Amino acid sequence: MKIQLGKRFWVTLTALIIIFTLFFIGRNLVTVIKVGHRIRLLKREKELYEKRIAEDSTLLENLKYDEYLEQYAREHFHMQRRNEDVYIIR
């Protein structure tokens, strides 16, 4: 008993294999695009945080000096010495 498979069967089988292959490649392509977008966002975020770290490091170095520390406290926290009047003009 020999089973004969016709041309129609092979065309259908080939079409199904191509459809499944394209489906999985398409899903992977969408994933690659999403991951690439996420990587670009994270690189921008990294640059932002590196910039903030540099600014904070500079501020920290400057705060080691008493004159700058006093100026920073007066400007940002509105501190003053005893018996001193401070007027804030904006």
Buried (B, 14 or more C-beta within 10 A) or exposed (E): EEEEEEEEEEEEEEEEEEEEEEEEEEEEEEEEEEEEEEEEEEEEEEEEEEEEEEEEEEEEEEEEEEEEEEEBEBEEEEEEEEEEEEEEEE
